[in-house]
Amino acid sequence: MQFNKCSRCGCFFVSTGDVCPNCKPKDEIEMNKLRNFLEDSNMNCSLESISYNTGISTKNLNRYFTNDSFIDYKPDVNL
């Protein structure tokens, strides 16, 4: 384990991963919301559109899209 800074709230914590134990459940909820949105949406959406429709910040969306579970989805930056 190492000393990390939470990429979501900015607090420091000792554990593995990029979010603190307090933010981990919030990340899981948002990732499920994003997964459901992408499954229901047949169109290619921009990052801003996904953020608007899901309520998830673009900062967190960028983090989630680097996750292996979203590796096949690339938001359209030109819309």
C-alpha positions, 0 to 999 in steps of 0.5 A, a space after each residue: 500500500 502507498 500514500 495516494 491522493 484521491 482523484 475524486 475529492 483530493 483527500 490523501 489516503 493509504 490504500 491501493 487504487 485512485 480513489 479513497 474509501 469514501 469515494 469508492 461507492 460514489 464511483 461505483 454508482 456513477 460507473 453503473 449509471 454510465 454503463 446503463 446510459 451507454 447500453 440504452 443510448 444507440 447514438 455516439 454521444 459527446 463527452 459533454 452530452 454524456 455528462 449532461 444526461 447522466 450528471 457525471 462530471 467530465 473529469 470523472 467521465 475521463 477517468 472512467 473511460 480509461 477503465 477496462 470496462 469502458 475500453 470499447 467506448 470512445 466518446 465523440 469529441 466532434 459533436 
